[in-house]
Amino acid sequence: MFGMVAATGIRILSRVDFTANRHNLFVVAISIGMAMIPLVAPNFKQWLPHAIHPLIHSGILLAAVSAVALNWFYNGAAPADEAELAEAGRLADH
C-alpha cells in the first residue's frame, strides 16, 4: 500500500513544471521537510498546545497542509478568462 502511494506521488510530481515556476520546487521541498519533522524530532510538539497534538502527530497531515497553503500563497488560482466565464454561464443556462 505504501508503495502505491509513493508511486502515485512520484507520478504526479513528474508532471509538475519545476523549471518555469521556481515556486513549485520550494513548495515540494518545504512540504517534504514538514513531513519529516515528526520522524526526526518526535518531541517537537512538547512546546505546542496539547489540543493540536493529534493533528500534528502525522507527517502526512503536516505535509498536506503546508503544500496546500504554500501552493495557494505562491501560485494562487489561475486568472479567470472572461470568455470562459461567459461560456460557462451560457452552458449553465441550458
Biopython code that builds the backbone (N, CA, C, O; Angstrom):
import numpy as np
from Bio.PDB.StructureBuilder import StructureBuilder

atoms = [
    (1, "MET", "N", (0.827, -1.183, 0.000)),
    (1, "MET", "CA", (0.000, 0.000, 0.000)),
    (1, "MET", "C", (0.876, 1.252, 0.000)),
    (1, "MET", "O", (0.620, 2.192, -0.753)),
    (2, "PHE", "N", (1.905, 1.264, 0.843)),
    (2, "PHE", "CA", (2.798, 2.421, 0.870)),
    (2, "PHE", "C", (3.472, 2.614, -0.479)),
    (2, "PHE", "O", (3.656, 3.747, -0.925)),
    (3, "GLY", "N", (3.839, 1.526, -1.128)),
    (3, "GLY", "CA", (4.470, 1.616, -2.441)),
    (3, "GLY", "C", (3.563, 2.246, -3.479)),
    (3, "GLY", "O", (4.024, 3.016, -4.322)),
    (4, "MET", "N", (2.272, 1.924, -3.427)),
    (4, "MET", "CA", (1.325, 2.513, -4.371)),
    (4, "MET", "C", (1.167, 4.009, -4.131)),
    (4, "MET", "O", (1.090, 4.790, -5.080)),
    (5, "VAL", "N", (1.120, 4.402, -2.874)),
    (5, "VAL", "CA", (1.002, 5.825, -2.549)),
    (5, "VAL", "C", (2.249, 6.576, -3.013)),
    (5, "VAL", "O", (2.153, 7.655, -3.598)),
    (6, "ALA", "N", (3.407, 6.000, -2.748)),
    (6, "ALA", "CA", (4.658, 6.637, -3.168)),
    (6, "ALA", "C", (4.754, 6.715, -4.690)),
    (6, "ALA", "O", (5.166, 7.741, -5.231)),
    (7, "ALA", "N", (4.384, 5.657, -5.374)),
    (7, "ALA", "CA", (4.447, 5.654, -6.837)),
    (7, "ALA", "C", (3.483, 6.672, -7.435)),
    (7, "ALA", "O", (3.817, 7.346, -8.410)),
    (8, "THR", "N", (2.307, 6.785, -6.863)),
    (8, "THR", "CA", (1.340, 7.768, -7.350)),
    (8, "THR", "C", (1.851, 9.188, -7.118)),
    (8, "THR", "O", (1.703, 10.055, -7.980)),
    (9, "GLY", "N", (2.445, 9.420, -5.965)),
    (9, "GLY", "CA", (3.022, 10.733, -5.686)),
    (9, "GLY", "C", (4.140, 11.085, -6.642)),
    (9, "GLY", "O", (4.232, 12.226, -7.095)),
    (10, "ILE", "N", (4.982, 10.135, -6.951)),
    (10, "ILE", "CA", (6.078, 10.371, -7.898)),
    (10, "ILE", "C", (5.520, 10.646, -9.291)),
    (10, "ILE", "O", (6.027, 11.511, -10.004)),
    (11, "ARG", "N", (4.484, 9.917, -9.678)),
    (11, "ARG", "CA", (3.867, 10.136, -10.985)),
    (11, "ARG", "C", (3.272, 11.548, -11.079)),
    (11, "ARG", "O", (3.405, 12.216, -12.104)),
    (12, "ILE", "N", (2.623, 11.988, -10.015)),
    (12, "ILE", "CA", (2.044, 13.337, -10.008)),
    (12, "ILE", "C", (3.148, 14.386, -10.066)),
    (12, "ILE", "O", (3.047, 15.353, -10.821)),
    (13, "LEU", "N", (4.193, 14.202, -9.281)),
    (13, "LEU", "CA", (5.286, 15.177, -9.269)),
    (13, "LEU", "C", (6.072, 15.192, -10.572)),
    (13, "LEU", "O", (6.720, 16.191, -10.885)),
    (14, "SER", "N", (6.029, 14.102, -11.341)),
    (14, "SER", "CA", (6.755, 14.091, -12.613)),
    (14, "SER", "C", (6.105, 15.021, -13.634)),
    (14, "SER", "O", (6.757, 15.436, -14.592)),
    (15, "ARG", "N", (4.830, 15.352, -13.440)),
    (15, "ARG", "CA", (4.136, 16.252, -14.357)),
    (15, "ARG", "C", (4.248, 17.716, -13.963)),
    (15, "ARG", "O", (3.802, 18.590, -14.706)),
    (16, "VAL", "N", (4.834, 17.998, -12.809)),
    (16, "VAL", "CA", (4.954, 19.384, -12.338)),
    (16, "VAL", "C", (6.125, 20.050, -13.041)),
    (16, "VAL", "O", (7.190, 19.450, -13.187)),
    (17, "ASP", "N", (5.931, 21.286, -13.474)),
    (17, "ASP", "CA", (6.986, 22.048, -14.145)),
    (17, "ASP", "C", (7.831, 22.764, -13.089)),
    (17, "ASP", "O", (7.416, 23.779, -12.530)),
    (18, "PHE", "N", (9.008, 22.225, -12.830)),
    (18, "PHE", "CA", (9.893, 22.815, -11.838)),
    (18, "PHE", "C", (10.825, 23.861, -12.433)),
    (18, "PHE", "O", (11.426, 24.639, -11.692)),
    (19, "THR", "N", (10.958, 23.896, -13.752)),
    (19, "THR", "CA", (11.896, 24.833, -14.368)),
    (19, "THR", "C", (11.272, 26.197, -14.614)),
    (19, "THR", "O", (11.912, 27.217, -14.355)),
    (20, "ALA", "N", (10.053, 26.240, -15.101)),
    (20, "ALA", "CA", (9.423, 27.521, -15.414)),
    (20, "ALA", "C", (8.885, 28.223, -14.170)),
    (20, "ALA", "O", (8.843, 29.453, -14.122)),
    (21, "ASN", "N", (8.481, 27.464, -13.180)),
    (21, "ASN", "CA", (7.936, 28.042, -11.965)),
    (21, "ASN", "C", (8.782, 27.580, -10.786)),
    (21, "ASN", "O", (8.641, 26.449, -10.321)),
    (22, "ARG", "N", (9.640, 28.433, -10.316)),
    (22, "ARG", "CA", (10.562, 28.052, -9.241)),
    (22, "ARG", "C", (9.854, 27.852, -7.918)),
    (22, "ARG", "O", (10.413, 27.235, -7.011)),
    (23, "HIS", "N", (8.636, 28.356, -7.782)),
    (23, "HIS", "CA", (7.894, 28.186, -6.533)),
    (23, "HIS", "C", (7.461, 26.735, -6.325)),
    (23, "HIS", "O", (7.310, 26.296, -5.185)),
    (24, "ASN", "N", (7.261, 25.993, -7.404)),
    (24, "ASN", "CA", (6.839, 24.600, -7.271)),
    (24, "ASN", "C", (7.879, 23.772, -6.522)),
    (24, "ASN", "O", (7.527, 22.950, -5.675)),
    (25, "LEU", "N", (9.143, 23.981, -6.826)),
    (25, "LEU", "CA", (10.205, 23.252, -6.137)),
    (25, "LEU", "C", (10.245, 23.630, -4.662)),
    (25, "LEU", "O", (10.459, 22.771, -3.806)),
    (26, "PHE", "N", (10.043, 24.892, -4.365)),
    (26, "PHE", "CA", (10.009, 25.363, -2.983)),
    (26, "PHE", "C", (8.854, 24.715, -2.219)),
    (26, "PHE", "O", (9.031, 24.289, -1.078)),
    (27, "VAL", "N", (7.687, 24.639, -2.830)),
    (27, "VAL", "CA", (6.514, 24.046, -2.186)),
    (27, "VAL", "C", (6.771, 22.579, -1.866)),
    (27, "VAL", "O", (6.463, 22.124, -0.765)),
    (28, "VAL", "N", (7.327, 21.838, -2.808)),
    (28, "VAL", "CA", (7.601, 20.414, -2.595)),
    (28, "VAL", "C", (8.674, 20.226, -1.515)),
    (28, "VAL", "O", (8.529, 19.370, -0.642)),
    (29, "ALA", "N", (9.735, 21.012, -1.570)),
    (29, "ALA", "CA", (10.823, 20.868, -0.603)),
    (29, "ALA", "C", (10.358, 21.175, 0.822)),
    (29, "ALA", "O", (10.663, 20.417, 1.743)),
    (30, "ILE", "N", (9.641, 22.248, 1.012)),
    (30, "ILE", "CA", (9.158, 22.604, 2.345)),
    (30, "ILE", "C", (8.159, 21.564, 2.844)),
    (30, "ILE", "O", (8.180, 21.210, 4.023)),
    (31, "SER", "N", (7.295, 21.075, 1.977)),
    (31, "SER", "CA", (6.295, 20.089, 2.386)),
    (31, "SER", "C", (6.945, 18.770, 2.806)),
    (31, "SER", "O", (6.522, 18.154, 3.784)),
    (32, "ILE", "N", (7.957, 18.340, 2.079)),
    (32, "ILE", "CA", (8.673, 17.125, 2.476)),
    (32, "ILE", "C", (9.391, 17.352, 3.803)),
    (32, "ILE", "O", (9.420, 16.465, 4.657)),
    (33, "GLY", "N", (9.965, 18.530, 3.974)),
    (33, "GLY", "CA", (10.606, 18.860, 5.250)),
    (33, "GLY", "C", (9.622, 18.849, 6.407)),
    (33, "GLY", "O", (9.936, 18.351, 7.488)),
    (34, "MET", "N", (8.437, 19.394, 6.187)),
    (34, "MET", "CA", (7.406, 19.386, 7.236)),
    (34, "MET", "C", (6.979, 17.952, 7.573)),
    (34, "MET", "O", (6.711, 17.639, 8.733)),
    (35, "ALA", "N", (6.918, 17.091, 6.563)),
    (35, "ALA", "CA", (6.533, 15.699, 6.793)),
    (35, "ALA", "C", (7.582, 14.951, 7.605)),
    (35, "ALA", "O", (7.257, 13.989, 8.301)),
    (36, "MET", "N", (8.823, 15.380, 7.524)),
    (36, "MET", "CA", (9.906, 14.703, 8.240)),
    (36, "MET", "C", (10.011, 15.117, 9.704)),
    (36, "MET", "O", (10.673, 14.430, 10.482)),
    (37, "ILE", "N", (9.386, 16.208, 10.098)),
    (37, "ILE", "CA", (9.529, 16.711, 11.465)),
    (37, "ILE", "C", (9.156, 15.669, 12.520)),
    (37, "ILE", "O", (9.944, 15.454, 13.440)),
    (38, "PRO", "N", (7.987, 15.007, 12.433)),
    (38, "PRO", "CA", (7.674, 14.022, 13.480)),
    (38, "PRO", "C", (8.646, 12.844, 13.537)),
    (38, "PRO", "O", (8.771, 12.193, 14.575)),
    (39, "LEU", "N", (9.331, 12.569, 12.434)),
    (39, "LEU", "CA", (10.279, 11.456, 12.416)),
    (39, "LEU", "C", (11.628, 11.826, 13.020)),
    (39, "LEU", "O", (12.202, 11.044, 13.778)),
    (40, "VAL", "N", (12.134, 12.998, 12.695)),
    (40, "VAL", "CA", (13.470, 13.381, 13.147)),
    (40, "VAL", "C", (13.472, 14.082, 14.498)),
    (40, "VAL", "O", (14.489, 14.093, 15.191)),
    (41, "ALA", "N", (12.337, 14.667, 14.877)),
    (41, "ALA", "CA", (12.236, 15.354, 16.176)),
    (41, "ALA", "C", (10.902, 14.998, 16.812)),
    (41, "ALA", "O", (9.980, 15.814, 16.808)),
    (42, "PRO", "N", (10.785, 13.790, 17.362)),
    (42, "PRO", "CA", (9.488, 13.361, 17.883)),
    (42, "PRO", "C", (8.988, 14.191, 19.073)),
    (42, "PRO", "O", (7.796, 14.166, 19.377)),
    (43, "ASN", "N", (9.856, 14.906, 19.730)),
    (43, "ASN", "CA", (9.445, 15.717, 20.878)),
    (43, "ASN", "C", (9.157, 17.162, 20.507)),
    (43, "ASN", "O", (9.034, 18.004, 21.396)),
    (44, "PHE", "N", (9.047, 17.474, 19.231)),
    (44, "PHE", "CA", (8.833, 18.858, 18.824)),
    (44, "PHE", "C", (7.502, 19.403, 19.321)),
    (44, "PHE", "O", (7.360, 20.609, 19.523)),
    (45, "LYS", "N", (6.540, 18.535, 19.518)),
    (45, "LYS", "CA", (5.210, 19.006, 19.889)),
    (45, "LYS", "C", (5.076, 19.338, 21.369)),
    (45, "LYS", "O", (4.024, 19.817, 21.794)),
    (46, "GLN", "N", (6.100, 19.099, 22.153)),
    (46, "GLN", "CA", (6.015, 19.399, 23.578)),
    (46, "GLN", "C", (5.850, 20.887, 23.851)),
    (46, "GLN", "O", (5.384, 21.272, 24.924)),
    (47, "TRP", "N", (6.226, 21.723, 22.898)),
    (47, "TRP", "CA", (6.127, 23.166, 23.065)),
    (47, "TRP", "C", (4.827, 23.742, 22.502)),
    (47, "TRP", "O", (4.571, 24.941, 22.610)),
    (48, "LEU", "N", (4.029, 22.894, 21.915)),
    (48, "LEU", "CA", (2.780, 23.340, 21.288)),
    (48, "LEU", "C", (1.584, 22.979, 22.167)),
    (48, "LEU", "O", (1.684, 22.090, 23.012)),
    (49, "PRO", "N", (0.461, 23.656, 21.976)),
    (49, "PRO", "CA", (-0.730, 23.341, 22.783)),
    (49, "PRO", "C", (-1.144, 21.878, 22.634)),
    (49, "PRO", "O", (-1.098, 21.310, 21.543)),
    (50, "HIS", "N", (-1.546, 21.290, 23.746)),
    (50, "HIS", "CA", (-1.900, 19.872, 23.761)),
    (50, "HIS", "C", (-3.106, 19.566, 22.875)),
    (50, "HIS", "O", (-3.245, 18.446, 22.383)),
    (51, "ALA", "N", (-3.969, 20.541, 22.670)),
    (51, "ALA", "CA", (-5.172, 20.315, 21.870)),
    (51, "ALA", "C", (-4.857, 19.999, 20.414)),
    (51, "ALA", "O", (-5.647, 19.325, 19.753)),
    (52, "ILE", "N", (-3.726, 20.467, 19.896)),
    (52, "ILE", "CA", (-3.409, 20.210, 18.487)),
    (52, "ILE", "C", (-2.447, 19.039, 18.296)),
    (52, "ILE", "O", (-2.049, 18.757, 17.165)),
    (53, "HIS", "N", (-2.066, 18.355, 19.365)),
    (53, "HIS", "CA", (-1.151, 17.214, 19.235)),
    (53, "HIS", "C", (-1.675, 16.130, 18.292)),
    (53, "HIS", "O", (-0.892, 15.607, 17.500)),
    (54, "PRO", "N", (-2.957, 15.769, 18.335)),
    (54, "PRO", "CA", (-3.419, 14.738, 17.377)),
    (54, "PRO", "C", (-3.289, 15.182, 15.920)),
    (54, "PRO", "O", (-3.108, 14.346, 15.034)),
    (55, "LEU", "N", (-3.378, 16.475, 15.668)),
    (55, "LEU", "CA", (-3.278, 16.965, 14.292)),
    (55, "LEU", "C", (-1.848, 16.984, 13.775)),
    (55, "LEU", "O", (-1.613, 16.755, 12.589)),
    (56, "ILE", "N", (-0.892, 17.255, 14.656)),
    (56, "ILE", "CA", (0.498, 17.375, 14.210)),
    (56, "ILE", "C", (1.297, 16.111, 14.446)),
    (56, "ILE", "O", (2.508, 16.084, 14.224)),
    (57, "HIS", "N", (0.627, 15.068, 14.896)),
    (57, "HIS", "CA", (1.309, 13.793, 15.126)),
    (57, "HIS", "C", (1.715, 13.140, 13.807)),
    (57, "HIS", "O", (2.713, 12.421, 13.748)),
    (58, "SER", "N", (0.947, 13.388, 12.760)),
    (58, "SER", "CA", (1.169, 12.746, 11.471)),
    (58, "SER", "C", (1.935, 13.668, 10.521)),
    (58, "SER", "O", (1.548, 14.818, 10.315)),
    (59, "GLY", "N", (3.002, 13.163, 9.956)),
    (59, "GLY", "CA", (3.741, 13.922, 8.963)),
    (59, "GLY", "C", (2.951, 14.118, 7.682)),
    (59, "GLY", "O", (3.171, 15.087, 6.956)),
    (60, "ILE", "N", (2.032, 13.203, 7.399)),
    (60, "ILE", "CA", (1.217, 13.317, 6.197)),
    (60, "ILE", "C", (0.337, 14.557, 6.273)),
    (60, "ILE", "O", (0.220, 15.300, 5.298)),
    (61, "LEU", "N", (-0.274, 14.779, 7.412)),
    (61, "LEU", "CA", (-1.128, 15.951, 7.563)),
    (61, "LEU", "C", (-0.313, 17.239, 7.511)),
    (61, "LEU", "O", (-0.741, 18.219, 6.900)),
    (62, "LEU", "N", (0.851, 17.246, 8.144)),
    (62, "LEU", "CA", (1.709, 18.432, 8.093)),
    (62, "LEU", "C", (2.127, 18.741, 6.656)),
    (62, "LEU", "O", (2.118, 19.899, 6.239)),
    (63, "ALA", "N", (2.490, 17.713, 5.911)),
    (63, "ALA", "CA", (2.896, 17.914, 4.516)),
    (63, "ALA", "C", (1.734, 18.399, 3.663)),
    (63, "ALA", "O", (1.900, 19.300, 2.840)),
    (64, "ALA", "N", (0.567, 17.812, 3.852)),
    (64, "ALA", "CA", (-0.593, 18.201, 3.049)),
    (64, "ALA", "C", (-0.999, 19.642, 3.319)),
    (64, "ALA", "O", (-1.265, 20.399, 2.385)),
    (65, "VAL", "N", (-1.048, 20.022, 4.582)),
    (65, "VAL", "CA", (-1.444, 21.385, 4.928)),
    (65, "VAL", "C", (-0.420, 22.387, 4.409)),
    (65, "VAL", "O", (-0.793, 23.424, 3.862)),
    (66, "SER", "N", (0.861, 22.088, 4.574)),
    (66, "SER", "CA", (1.881, 23.024, 4.097)),
    (66, "SER", "C", (1.884, 23.102, 2.571)),
    (66, "SER", "O", (2.081, 24.185, 2.021)),
    (67, "ALA", "N", (1.671, 21.988, 1.876)),
    (67, "ALA", "CA", (1.645, 22.005, 0.410)),
    (67, "ALA", "C", (0.475, 22.833, -0.108)),
    (67, "ALA", "O", (0.637, 23.632, -1.030)),
    (68, "VAL", "N", (-0.685, 22.645, 0.474)),
    (68, "VAL", "CA", (-1.857, 23.396, 0.024)),
    (68, "VAL", "C", (-1.684, 24.883, 0.316)),
    (68, "VAL", "O", (-1.962, 25.724, -0.539)),
    (69, "ALA", "N", (-1.224, 25.208, 1.528)),
    (69, "ALA", "CA", (-1.067, 26.613, 1.901)),
    (69, "ALA", "C", (0.006, 27.310, 1.066)),
    (69, "ALA", "O", (-0.209, 28.425, 0.590)),
    (70, "LEU", "N", (1.153, 26.668, 0.885)),
    (70, "LEU", "CA", (2.223, 27.289, 0.109)),
    (70, "LEU", "C", (1.855, 27.395, -1.370)),
    (70, "LEU", "O", (2.165, 28.396, -2.016)),
    (71, "ASN", "N", (1.204, 26.381, -1.901)),
    (71, "ASN", "CA", (0.792, 26.440, -3.306)),
    (71, "ASN", "C", (-0.216, 27.562, -3.521)),
    (71, "ASN", "O", (-0.134, 28.283, -4.516)),
    (72, "TRP", "N", (-1.158, 27.718, -2.609)),
    (72, "TRP", "CA", (-2.132, 28.802, -2.716)),
    (72, "TRP", "C", (-1.435, 30.155, -2.602)),
    (72, "TRP", "O", (-1.761, 31.081, -3.344)),
    (73, "PHE", "N", (-0.483, 30.277, -1.682)),
    (73, "PHE", "CA", (0.197, 31.551, -1.473)),
    (73, "PHE", "C", (1.068, 31.927, -2.671)),
    (73, "PHE", "O", (1.018, 33.065, -3.137)),
    (74, "TYR", "N", (1.858, 30.991, -3.167)),
    (74, "TYR", "CA", (2.810, 31.305, -4.234)),
    (74, "TYR", "C", (2.193, 31.243, -5.629)),
    (74, "TYR", "O", (2.481, 32.095, -6.470)),
    (75, "ASN", "N", (1.359, 30.256, -5.879)),
    (75, "ASN", "CA", (0.818, 30.085, -7.227)),
    (75, "ASN", "C", (-0.590, 30.636, -7.374)),
    (75, "ASN", "O", (-0.973, 31.056, -8.466)),
    (76, "GLY", "N", (-1.351, 30.644, -6.320)),
    (76, "GLY", "CA", (-2.705, 31.180, -6.357)),
    (76, "GLY", "C", (-3.585, 30.471, -7.358)),
    (76, "GLY", "O", (-3.211, 29.442, -7.922)),
    (77, "ALA", "N", (-4.731, 31.021, -7.567)),
    (77, "ALA", "CA", (-5.656, 30.461, -8.546)),
    (77, "ALA", "C", (-5.318, 31.027, -9.917)),
    (77, "ALA", "O", (-4.807, 32.141, -10.032)),
    (78, "ALA", "N", (-5.603, 30.265, -10.934)),
    (78, "ALA", "CA", (-5.371, 30.726, -12.296)),
    (78, "ALA", "C", (-6.313, 31.892, -12.596)),
    (78, "ALA", "O", (-7.469, 31.874, -12.173)),
    (79, "PRO", "N", (-5.837, 32.895, -13.313)),
    (79, "PRO", "CA", (-6.725, 34.023, -13.619)),
    (79, "PRO", "C", (-7.890, 33.573, -14.496)),
    (79, "PRO", "O", (-7.732, 32.756, -15.404)),
    (80, "ALA", "N", (-9.039, 34.116, -14.206)),
    (80, "ALA", "CA", (-10.239, 33.737, -14.947)),
    (80, "ALA", "C", (-10.299, 34.508, -16.256)),
    (80, "ALA", "O", (-10.082, 35.720, -16.287)),
    (81, "ASP", "N", (-10.594, 33.800, -17.328)),
    (81, "ASP", "CA", (-10.748, 34.399, -18.646)),
    (81, "ASP", "C", (-12.219, 34.771, -18.821)),
    (81, "ASP", "O", (-13.102, 33.946, -18.589)),
    (82, "GLU", "N", (-12.479, 36.000, -19.225)),
    (82, "GLU", "CA", (-13.859, 36.478, -19.361)),
    (82, "GLU", "C", (-14.653, 35.654, -20.371)),
    (82, "GLU", "O", (-15.839, 35.400, -20.162)),
    (83, "ALA", "N", (-14.018, 35.236, -21.458)),
    (83, "ALA", "CA", (-14.709, 34.435, -22.471)),
    (83, "ALA", "C", (-15.107, 33.072, -21.900)),
    (83, "ALA", "O", (-16.200, 32.576, -22.173)),
    (84, "GLU", "N", (-14.216, 32.469, -21.106)),
    (84, "GLU", "CA", (-14.534, 31.180, -20.500)),
    (84, "GLU", "C", (-15.668, 31.319, -19.488)),
    (84, "GLU", "O", (-16.530, 30.444, -19.403)),
    (85, "LEU", "N", (-15.678, 32.408, -18.720)),
    (85, "LEU", "CA", (-16.753, 32.636, -17.757)),
    (85, "LEU", "C", (-18.090, 32.835, -18.461)),
    (85, "LEU", "O", (-19.113, 32.321, -18.008)),
    (86, "ALA", "N", (-18.086, 33.572, -19.560)),
    (86, "ALA", "CA", (-19.321, 33.783, -20.308)),
    (86, "ALA", "C", (-19.827, 32.477, -20.899)),
    (86, "ALA", "O", (-21.029, 32.214, -20.891)),
    (87, "GLU", "N", (-18.919, 31.659, -21.411)),
    (87, "GLU", "CA", (-19.310, 30.364, -21.977)),
    (87, "GLU", "C", (-19.869, 29.453, -20.898)),
    (87, "GLU", "O", (-20.862, 28.764, -21.130)),
    (88, "ALA", "N", (-19.243, 29.437, -19.708)),
    (88, "ALA", "CA", (-19.740, 28.615, -18.610)),
    (88, "ALA", "C", (-21.122, 29.079, -18.174)),
    (88, "ALA", "O", (-21.989, 28.258, -17.876)),
    (89, "GLY", "N", (-21.332, 30.390, -18.135)),
    (89, "GLY", "CA", (-22.654, 30.920, -17.788)),
    (89, "GLY", "C", (-23.709, 30.564, -18.824)),
    (89, "GLY", "O", (-24.847, 30.250, -18.474)),
    (90, "ARG", "N", (-23.332, 30.612, -20.103)),
    (90, "ARG", "CA", (-24.260, 30.256, -21.167)),
    (90, "ARG", "C", (-24.626, 28.785, -21.088)),
    (90, "ARG", "O", (-25.790, 28.428, -21.268)),
    (91, "LEU", "N", (-23.646, 27.923, -20.821)),
    (91, "LEU", "CA", (-23.910, 26.487, -20.713)),
    (91, "LEU", "C", (-24.747, 26.165, -19.477)),
    (91, "LEU", "O", (-25.543, 25.226, -19.494)),
    (92, "ALA", "N", (-24.571, 26.935, -18.412)),
    (92, "ALA", "CA", (-25.340, 26.685, -17.185)),
    (92, "ALA", "C", (-26.803, 27.042, -17.366)),
    (92, "ALA", "O", (-27.661, 26.492, -16.676)),
    (93, "ASP", "N", (-27.106, 27.958, -18.287)),
    (93, "ASP", "CA", (-28.499, 28.368, -18.512)),
    (93, "ASP", "C", (-29.294, 27.319, -19.274)),
    (93, "ASP", "O", (-30.525, 27.349, -19.254)),
    (94, "HIS", "N", (-28.621, 26.399, -19.942)),
    (94, "HIS", "CA", (-29.335, 25.398, -20.743)),
    (94, "HIS", "C", (-29.760, 24.259, -19.906)),
    (94, "HIS", "O", (-30.375, 23.319, -20.409)),
]
sb = StructureBuilder()
sb.init_structure("model")
sb.init_model(0)
sb.init_chain("A")
sb.init_seg("    ")
for serial, (resi, resn, name, xyz) in enumerate(atoms, 1):
    if name == "N":
        sb.init_residue(resn, " ", resi, " ")
    sb.init_atom(name, np.array(xyz, "f"), 0.0, 1.0, " ", f" {name:<3s}", serial, name[0])
structure = sb.get_structure()
